[in-house]
Amino acid sequence: MKAEQHDSPFNALPPVVVALVAVIMGIEIAFQLAHAGFIGGTRGGDDWRVAAIQQYSFSGEILNWMIETGRWTLQNVARSVTYLFVHYNMTHAVFVSVFVLALGKMVGETFSQGAVVAVFFGSGIVGSLAYGLAMNDPHPLVGGYPGAYGLIGAFTYILWVGYAKAGENRYRAFRLIAMLMGIQLLFGLVFGANRDWVAELAGFATGFLLSGVLRPGGWAEILRNLRER
């Protein structure tokens, strides 16, 4: 009699999603080890995290400086991507990872792995630019929430299409983002406004819009419609 086999839950996750979370948590674990003094020799300090925020966070002030001077250095341009992998603490990193795992799995069941990566990074980039251009805020932007919200936007698009095909109210697809924005508003009223929501909302919108192109057959359909006009 053969022993019963159990598939690992990680088998159902797209490898690119696992890779994104591995990088996020790997960096955070390095910060924790440095804080505990196991690496870096600075027990009790947050030197690594502070240095990473200074070097890799997105800064609206730096964006404005690049626009004004026309000096688009690679290191500063890369901040629109690198900020996604630096977090303020373990809780911040874990919550982002949970969002990426859950939404990445659901989006990956419909989209290709390349599309999942494009949504995450595309939403992160647009989210950072929206934050930098709309907010006159010296506070740096860090964390993967704008990319995760992009995956929420892609999942919302999947629901939107599904409800439309079923003849149901497709605006039900926006219940998740409405709930999350409501929680953001509540936390803002209780603990003070956090302007990161601008980047997150822009990330959501980018993920939703990108999905029309990145979904299976989406680009071919767009080209076909353009030819017919």
N, C-alpha and C positions, 0 to 999 in steps of 0.2 A: 504494500500500500504506500503510495507516494505521500510524502509530507505536504501539507497544505502550504501553498506559496502566497505570500503577501507582498504586493507591490509597494514600494516606497512611495509616500505621498509626493516626494520630490520628482518622481518620474512624470507626474502630470504637469509640472511647471516647465514653461519654456526655458531652455538653457540661458537665454539672454536675460531673463528676469532674475534667475538665480545669480548670474554674474553681476548684475547691477547691485543686488542686495549684498553679495559677498564683498564688493568694493566698499559700499557704504559702511557695513558693519566691520570690515577689516580695518578701515581707517579709524573708526570709533574705538575698537578694541585696542589699537595702538595708542590712542590718546589715554585710554584707561590704564594701560600698562605703564605708560610714561608717568602718569599721575601717581601710581602706586610705587614708582621707583624701580620697577623691574627692568625698564629700558630707559636710556637717556640720562640716568643718574640724577634726576631732579624730583625726588620723592615729595609728594604733597603739592607740587606745582602744576600749573597748566601751561607751561611754556610751549609745548608742542601745539596745543589747540590755539592759543593766542597767536602764535606765529603763522599757523595755517589760515586763520581767519584774516590776518593782515595780508597774506600773500595770495590767497585763493578766493576770498569772498568777492561778491559783486558790489561795486560801489557806484552810486549815482553820481557822486562828485568826480570820480575818475572818468565816467562816461562823458560828463559835461566837458571835462578838460580835453578829452580826445576830440570831441566835436569842435570845440573852440580852436584848438591848436592844429587839428588835422594830423596828429601823431598817433596812429593806430598801431601801437606796439603789440606783438604777439602775446606777451604775458598778460597785458591788460584786456585784450580782446578775449583771451581764453577764460577770463573770469566768468563770462556768461555761461560757461559749462562747468568749470571746476567748483563753483560755489555749491553745486548740487550734491557734492560728496562730503562737505564739511558741515558739522552740526554743533549746536551749543552744548549738548550733553547726551548721555546715553538714551534717556527717554525720548528726546527729539529724534535721534537716529532710529530707534526701535519703531516708533509710530510711523515714520516715513517708510521703513522697510515693510511693515505690515500692509500699508497701502499699496506699495509697489508689488508685493507678492500676490495680494488678493486681486487687485485690478489687472495686474500684468497677466495673471493666469486666465482671467475671464476674457480679456482682450485678445490674448494669444490663441484662444480657442477659435477665433474668427479670422484674425489678421495673421500675417506672416511675422516671423521673428524680426525681420528687418523693419517692418512697419511699427512694431512695438518700440524698438529702439528709436526710430525716427520721431514717434509721438513723444516719447519721454524727453529726448534732447531738444526737439523742436519747441516743445512747450516750455522747457526750461529757459531756452534762449529768448523766446518772445516774452516770457514772464519777466525776465530780468530787465529787458529793454523797456517794458511797460512801467516797471517799478522805477527805473532810472529816469525816464522821461516825464512821468506823471507826478512823481513824488519828489519834492525838494527836501530829501531826508538824508542826513549824513550817516544814518544808521546802516551798517552793511547788511546785505542780503545773503543769508546762508541757509543751506538745507534743501532737501530734495522735494519739498512739497509742490512747487510749481510743476515739476515733471510728473509727480504722482497725480496731481490734479489734471494734467494732460491725459493720463490714462483714464481718469474718471470721465473726461470729455469724450474719449473714444468709446468707452462703455455706454455712455449716454447715447451716442450716435447709433450704436448697435441696437439699443432698446428702441430708439426713435424709429428706425427702419422696421424693426420687428412689430411694433405697435401699429405702424401704418399698414403693413401687409395684412395684419389681423383685423383691420378695420376698427381698431380701438383708438382711444384718445392718446395721440403720440406725445402730448405734453406731459404725460405721466412720467416720461423718461427723465424729466428734470427734477424729480422729487429728491434724489440723492444730493445733487448739488445745492438745491434749495435748503435742505436740512443742514448741510455742512456750512453754508453761508450764514444760516440762522444761528448756529452754534458759535461761529466766528463773531457775529454781532453781539451775542450774549456775553462771551468772554471779553469782548472789547468794552462793553458797558461796565462789567464787574471789575476787570483788572487793568483797564486802560486800553486805548486804541493801539492796534498793531497794524502797521501799514503793509505788512507782507501780503495781506489779502489781495492787494492789487496784482501782484505777481501770480498769485494762485488763481485768481479769476481769469487773468489773461492766459495762463497755462491751460485752464479748462476750455476756454473758447478756442484756443489753438488746437488742442487735441480733438475737439469736436469737428472743426473745419477741416483739419488734415485727414480725418477719417473718410471724408467723402472722396478723397483722392487715393488714399492708401488701402482702402478696403478691396477685397478681391474683385477684380474687374472694374474698379472705380476709374482708373486712369484711361482705360480703353473706352469706357462709356463717355467720359468727358471729350476725348478726341473724336468719337463718333458724333456726338452732339455738335461739336464745332464744325465738322465737315458738312453736316446737314444744314447749317445756317447759311 
